[in-house]
Amino acid sequence: MEIKLKNGKKVKAYPLIPAQHLMLYVSQHHSDDAPVLNIVTGYYWQGEFDTEAMKEALYEAMDRCDTMRLRFTKRPFNKVYQYLADRHGIEIIEEDLSAMEWDDAHEFLKQRSHSIIDMWDKPVNEIRIIHLENGYNGIYTKLHHLAFDGYSSKVFLADALSIYFNKKYGTAYPKPMRNYFDMVEKELQYSKSEQHKKDKEYWKGTIKNTSEPIYTDYVRPSRLLQQRIEKNKPNLRKAEVLDANPASRTLKFSLDAETSEKLIKMCTENGLSVPCVLMMGMRSALSSFNDNEKDISYKVMVNRRATLLDKKSGGVRMHFYSMRNIVEPEMTFAEAVRVIEKSQNDVFEHSNISPMEAVILRHLAMKTGTRYTYECITFSYHPYFPMPYYGEEMKKSSRGFWYNNDASVQPLYLTVMHRNHDGGLDFNFEYRLASNPLDELHHFYDKMLDTLLMGMENPDIKVSEILEKIKKDKVK
């Protein structure tokens, strides 16, 4: 459709797609002044660095990336539309923090990243070239979550680096990006499809056509047990978990590269999905925290990037869905992982629907308000994304940073991602400060890791044996 902007100019515009609706809703629902829509990263390395060539490469990469020109405008009745400006309008800022100690510089960048982005009819992204101590230099990006997600931000960075290497060293020029609104049109067509009808029935059926799930907590005492007492409902199986204050922090646990590699190798040799193996560790910890409960529910992030258009058009494609799996104690580790994989495949098959619509359908079937849930944790796995590099020095010294916005729209969000320089796994637990769960998170990670190590050594170990061995918290 065509709309007229405040300056009188007419532009081709589109409504928001479901993933954008979700991000905008949660930001407005939880707090307008919390930076939940900021996605801020840094990528730095030691060695040769040509600032002018990098600036040229970044400007060129922005010209190639539609979502760097993406704008949002608010119409009557708070209807939000998106359109593309003629130019990205972004000035690259160079910043020298080399006089600051390493940790202080990154804390400074993190704290400054919390400023709210004015998203109406203006550029919503920020790019900087940063100089750090010990000869580290690189790229800092502050991106808006309605224009980018974790995957598309990496695609942009990889494109900029490839252009830089072409300019500096004569390497191959990267292939073109794809049109953002081609992807948007594809998304909007879905709501009129037969698949949409099937997906609606599926998500209603996750409540109506099965036994009731049960809420399992990562904090103790469980909120479910407390609310059973408070509400005098001993058979209550769902809990209210949303805290008013979105303030959060992130606790990171790093698994060494050698053990991470062995874990991935075990998955390959046994035909097991890496994210499902990681979820097996997570659900085992939840089970242990909840009297060895075999019925575990959590939310899973689906990044819908199946085609080349999906992968190279930018934007946000993240959908979050409820996922339930029931693992019997006599199953082996490998059998339990395949149960999880079956649950994941069911979710993937019905993951084009708006996650907000799926939530509404489930809660209508539950006959409760949306504050009630069966899930306390959301899981996300970021597969290894091979950033381009020039020379072994750059590869070995490269460091990627995710500057947390310290504002969470959910009680606990576990993101597992690979480190750039050695491929090892980082487990990032973003937790709400309101529940003060630091001790529990240390125990949670211990139980999760021990499960993974036992499964790695012996995929035929029984689930009951795993739960017995992780029963007691380790002393910290």
C-alpha positions in Angstrom: 0.0 0.0 0.0 1.0 3.6 -0.4 1.1 6.0 2.6 1.9 9.7 3.1 4.7 10.5 5.6 4.6 13.5 7.9 6.8 15.4 5.4 4.3 14.8 2.7 6.3 12.2 0.7 4.4 9.1 -0.5 6.1 5.8 0.0 5.3 2.1 -0.5 4.7 0.6 2.9 3.8 -2.7 4.5 2.3 -3.7 7.9 4.6 -5.5 10.4 5.1 -9.2 10.0 4.4 -11.6 13.0 7.9 -11.6 14.4 7.9 -7.8 14.5 4.5 -7.7 16.1 5.8 -10.0 18.8 8.9 -7.9 19.5 7.0 -4.6 19.5 4.2 -6.1 21.7 6.6 -7.4 24.4 8.5 -4.1 24.5 5.4 -2.1 25.0 3.8 -4.6 27.3 6.7 -4.8 29.7 8.2 -1.3 29.6 8.5 1.5 27.0 11.7 2.7 28.6 13.5 -0.7 28.8 15.9 -1.4 25.9 14.4 -4.8 25.0 14.5 -3.9 21.3 18.3 -3.2 21.3 20.4 -6.0 19.8 24.0 -4.9 20.3 27.2 -6.8 19.3 30.9 -6.2 18.8 33.5 -8.1 16.7 37.2 -7.4 17.2 40.6 -8.8 16.3 44.3 -8.1 16.6 46.6 -7.3 13.7 46.4 -5.2 10.6 43.4 -2.9 10.4 42.7 -0.3 7.7 40.2 2.1 9.2 39.4 3.9 5.9 39.0 0.7 4.0 36.7 -0.6 6.7 34.6 2.5 6.6 34.2 2.2 2.8 33.3 -1.5 3.3 30.7 -0.8 6.0 29.0 2.0 3.9 29.0 -0.4 0.9 27.5 -3.2 3.1 24.8 -0.8 4.3 23.9 0.1 0.8 23.5 -3.6 0.0 21.3 -4.3 3.1 17.7 -3.2 2.8 17.0 -3.2 6.5 19.7 -0.6 7.1 17.2 1.7 5.2 14.2 0.4 7.1 11.9 3.0 8.7 8.9 2.7 10.9 6.0 5.1 11.1 2.9 5.3 13.3 -0.5 6.0 11.8 -3.9 6.7 13.4 -5.0 4.2 16.0 -1.3 3.3 16.6 -1.1 1.3 13.4 2.6 0.7 12.6 3.9 0.5 9.0 7.4 -0.1 7.7 9.0 1.3 4.6 12.4 1.8 3.0 14.1 5.2 2.9 16.0 6.2 -0.2 19.3 6.2 1.8 20.3 4.5 5.0 21.3 7.9 6.5 23.7 6.4 9.0 27.1 8.0 9.7 29.8 5.6 10.9 31.4 6.8 14.1 35.1 6.0 14.9 35.8 5.6 18.6 39.2 5.1 20.3 38.9 3.2 23.6 42.5 1.9 23.6 43.4 3.8 26.7 40.8 1.9 28.7 41.4 -1.6 30.2 39.7 -4.4 28.2 36.9 -5.2 30.6 36.2 -1.5 31.4 35.9 -0.7 27.7 33.3 -3.5 27.2 31.4 -2.5 30.2 31.3 1.0 28.9 30.0 -0.1 25.6 27.4 -2.3 27.2 26.0 0.5 29.5 25.9 3.0 26.6 24.0 0.4 24.5 21.0 0.6 26.9 19.8 4.0 25.4 16.4 3.7 23.8 16.3 3.9 20.0 13.8 6.5 18.6 12.2 4.3 16.0 9.8 6.7 14.3 10.7 7.8 10.7 14.4 7.8 11.5 17.4 5.4 11.1 17.1 2.7 13.8 20.6 1.3 13.5 24.1 2.5 14.6 27.5 1.4 13.4 30.9 2.2 15.0 34.5 1.4 14.4 36.1 0.7 17.8 39.8 0.7 18.7 40.6 -1.3 21.9 43.8 -2.0 23.9 46.5 -4.4 22.8 46.0 -3.7 19.1 42.3 -4.9 18.9 40.1 -3.2 16.4 36.7 -4.0 15.0 33.0 -3.3 14.4 30.3 -2.4 17.0 26.6 -2.6 15.9 23.6 -1.4 17.7 20.6 -2.7 15.8 16.9 -2.5 16.2 15.1 -5.8 16.9 12.3 -5.0 14.4 15.0 -4.7 11.7 17.4 -7.4 12.7 17.8 -10.6 14.7 20.9 -12.5 15.8 21.2 -14.3 12.5 20.6 -11.4 10.2 23.1 -9.3 12.2 25.8 -11.9 11.6 24.9 -12.0 7.9 25.4 -8.2 7.7 28.7 -8.4 9.6 30.0 -11.2 7.4 29.1 -9.2 4.3 30.9 -6.2 5.5 34.0 -8.2 6.4 34.0 -9.9 3.0 33.8 -6.5 1.2 36.7 -5.2 3.4 38.9 -8.2 2.5 38.1 -7.6 -1.2 39.1 -4.0 -0.9 42.2 -4.7 1.2 43.5 -8.0 -0.1 41.7 -8.6 -3.4 39.6 -11.6 -2.2 36.4 -12.6 -3.9 33.5 -10.1 -3.7 30.5 -11.4 -1.8 27.3 -12.4 -3.6 24.3 -10.0 -3.6 21.9 -9.7 -0.7 18.2 -10.3 -1.2 15.2 -7.9 -1.3 13.7 -7.4 2.2 10.1 -6.7 1.0 10.1 -9.9 -1.1 10.4 -11.7 2.2 7.8 -9.5 3.8 5.3 -10.2 1.0 5.9 -14.0 1.3 5.2 -13.7 5.1 2.0 -11.8 4.6 0.6 -14.3 2.1 0.7 -17.1 4.7 -2.3 -15.8 6.7 -4.6 -16.6 3.7 -3.2 -20.2 3.2 -4.6 -23.6 4.0 -1.5 -24.2 6.1 -2.5 -21.4 8.4 -5.8 -23.2 9.1 -3.9 -26.4 9.9 -1.5 -24.6 12.2 -4.3 -23.0 14.2 -5.8 -26.4 14.8 -2.5 -27.8 15.8 -1.8 -25.1 18.5 -5.3 -25.4 19.9 -4.8 -29.1 20.0 -1.7 -28.8 22.2 -4.1 -28.0 25.0 -7.5 -29.4 23.9 -6.4 -32.8 22.5 -4.1 -34.0 25.3 -3.6 -34.2 29.0 -2.8 -31.0 30.8 1.0 -30.1 31.0 2.6 -29.1 34.3 4.7 -26.1 35.1 8.3 -26.9 36.1 10.4 -24.2 37.7 14.1 -23.3 37.8 13.8 -21.5 41.2 13.1 -23.1 44.5 10.6 -23.2 46.1 8.6 -23.6 42.8 6.2 -20.8 42.0 3.6 -23.6 41.2 3.9 -25.0 44.8 3.6 -21.5 46.3 0.5 -20.7 44.2 -1.1 -24.0 45.0 -1.0 -23.0 48.7 -1.9 -19.3 48.1 -4.9 -20.1 45.9 -5.9 -23.3 47.8 -5.7 -25.3 44.6 -3.7 -28.4 45.3 -4.2 -29.7 41.7 -3.1 -26.5 40.0 -0.7 -27.3 37.1 -0.1 -23.8 35.6 1.7 -20.8 37.2 1.9 -17.0 37.0 5.5 -16.0 36.4 5.5 -12.6 34.8 7.3 -10.0 37.0 6.5 -6.3 36.6 10.1 -5.3 36.5 12.0 -6.3 33.3 15.4 -5.6 34.7 17.7 -8.6 34.0 21.3 -9.7 34.0 23.2 -12.5 32.1 25.2 -15.2 33.6 27.6 -16.9 31.2 29.1 -20.4 31.5 31.8 -21.4 29.0 32.5 -24.9 27.9 36.0 -25.5 26.7 36.6 -26.1 23.0 37.8 -29.7 23.4 34.7 -30.8 25.3 32.4 -28.9 23.0 34.0 -30.6 20.0 33.6 -34.0 21.6 29.9 -33.2 22.3 29.3 -32.2 18.7 31.1 -35.3 17.5 29.0 -37.6 19.7 25.9 -36.0 18.1 27.2 -36.7 14.6 28.2 -40.2 15.3 24.9 -41.1 16.9 22.7 -39.2 14.4 21.5 -36.8 17.2 20.4 -33.2 16.8 22.8 -30.8 18.6 20.1 -28.5 19.9 18.0 -31.5 21.0 21.0 -32.9 22.9 21.4 -29.5 24.6 17.7 -29.4 25.4 18.1 -32.9 26.9 20.6 -31.3 29.4 18.2 -28.4 30.1 15.1 -30.6 30.6 17.1 -33.0 32.9 18.0 -30.0 35.1 14.4 -28.9 35.2 13.3 -32.5 36.0 15.8 -32.7 38.8 14.6 -29.4 40.2 11.0 -30.7 40.2 11.2 -34.2 41.9 12.3 -36.0 38.7 9.1 -34.8 36.8 9.0 -36.5 33.4 6.6 -34.0 31.8 8.6 -30.9 30.9 7.5 -27.8 29.0 9.6 -24.9 27.8 9.6 -22.4 25.0 11.9 -22.8 22.0 13.1 -20.1 19.6 12.6 -21.0 15.9 14.7 -18.8 13.5 12.8 -19.4 10.2 15.6 -19.2 7.6 15.1 -22.0 5.2 15.7 -20.4 1.8 18.3 -18.1 0.4 15.7 -15.3 0.4 15.1 -15.9 4.1 18.8 -16.0 4.9 20.0 -12.9 3.0 17.0 -10.5 3.2 17.7 -9.2 6.7 14.9 -8.5 9.1 13.7 -10.5 12.1 12.3 -14.1 11.7 12.4 -15.2 15.3 9.3 -17.0 16.6 8.9 -18.5 20.1 6.7 -21.5 20.8 5.7 -23.7 23.6 7.3 -27.2 23.4 6.4 -30.2 25.6 8.1 -33.6 25.9 7.5 -36.5 28.2 10.6 -38.7 28.9 10.2 -42.0 30.7 12.9 -42.9 33.3 13.7 -46.2 31.6 14.6 -44.5 28.3 18.2 -44.1 27.3 19.8 -40.7 26.8 19.7 -41.2 23.0 16.0 -42.4 23.1 15.1 -39.3 25.2 16.9 -37.0 22.7 14.8 -38.5 19.9 11.6 -37.8 21.8 12.7 -34.2 22.1 13.5 -34.2 18.4 10.0 -35.4 17.6 8.6 -32.6 19.7 10.8 -30.1 17.9 9.9 -31.4 14.5 6.2 -30.9 15.3 6.9 -27.3 16.4 8.9 -26.7 13.2 6.1 -28.0 11.0 3.7 -25.4 12.5 6.1 -22.5 13.0 4.8 -20.1 10.3 1.9 -19.0 12.5 2.3 -15.8 14.5 3.6 -16.8 17.9 1.2 -14.3 19.5 -1.7 -16.1 17.7 -0.4 -19.5 18.9 -0.3 -18.1 22.5 -3.9 -16.7 22.2 -5.2 -20.0 20.8 -3.6 -22.0 23.6 -4.9 -19.7 26.3 -8.4 -19.7 24.9 -8.2 -23.5 25.1 -6.7 -23.2 28.6 -9.5 -20.7 29.6 -7.0 -18.6 31.5 -5.4 -15.2 31.1 -2.0 -15.0 29.4 -0.2 -14.5 32.7 -0.5 -18.2 33.3 2.1 -20.5 31.7 3.5 -24.0 31.8 7.0 -22.7 30.9 9.6 -21.0 33.0 12.5 -21.0 30.4 13.0 -20.2 26.8 15.8 -22.0 24.8 17.7 -20.8 21.8 20.6 -22.4 20.0 22.8 -20.5 17.6 24.6 -22.9 15.2 28.2 -22.1 14.5 28.4 -19.2 12.0 31.8 -19.1 10.3 32.8 -15.5 10.0 35.1 -14.7 7.1 38.7 -14.0 8.1 42.1 -13.2 6.5 45.0 -15.0 8.0 45.4 -17.3 11.0 46.2 -14.3 13.3 42.8 -12.8 12.7 41.0 -16.1 13.2 42.8 -17.0 16.5 42.5 -13.5 17.9 38.9 -12.7 16.9 36.4 -12.1 19.7 32.7 -11.6 19.4 30.6 -9.8 22.1 26.9 -9.8 22.8 26.3 -6.6 24.8 23.2 -7.6 26.9 20.5 -5.0 27.1 19.7 -6.0 30.8 16.0 -6.1 30.1 14.2 -9.4 29.7 10.6 -10.1 28.6 10.7 -13.6 30.1 11.7 -15.2 33.4 14.8 -17.0 32.0 16.3 -17.2 28.5 19.0 -19.7 27.8 21.0 -19.0 24.6 23.7 -21.5 23.6 26.1 -20.2 21.0 29.5 -21.0 19.6 32.5 -18.8 20.2 34.0 -17.4 17.0 37.7 -18.1 17.7 37.6 -21.7 18.9 34.1 -23.0 18.3 33.5 -23.8 22.0 30.0 -23.4 23.5 28.9 -20.5 25.7 25.7 -20.9 27.8 24.1 -17.5 28.4 21.4 -17.4 31.1 19.5 -14.1 30.9 17.5 -14.0 34.1 15.0 -11.6 35.7 16.5 -9.9 38.8 13.2 -10.1 40.6 13.7 -13.7 41.5 17.4 -13.4 42.4 18.2 -16.9 41.1 22.0 -16.9 41.0 22.6 -19.9 43.3 19.9 -21.9 41.4 21.5 -21.0 38.1 24.8 -22.4 39.2 23.2 -25.6 40.3 21.1 -25.7 37.1 24.1 -25.4 34.8 26.0 -28.1 36.8 23.1 -30.5 36.4 22.7 -29.6 32.7 26.5 -30.1 32.1 26.7 -33.3 34.0 23.8 -34.7 31.9 25.6 -33.7 28.7 28.9 -35.3 29.8 27.2 -38.5 30.8 25.3 -38.7 27.5 28.5 -37.9 25.6 30.4 -40.8 27.3 27.5 -43.2 27.0 24.4 -42.4 24.9 22.8 -45.6 26.2 22.8 -44.5 29.9 19.3 -44.6 31.4 17.5 -41.4 32.2 16.8 -42.7 35.7 20.6 -43.1 36.2 21.2 -39.6 35.1 18.6 -38.2 37.4 20.0 -40.2 40.3 23.5 -38.9 39.7 22.5 -35.2 39.4 20.1 -35.4 42.3 22.2 -33.5 44.8 23.3 -29.9 44.2 27.1 -29.4 44.1 28.6 -27.3 46.9 29.7 -23.9 45.7 
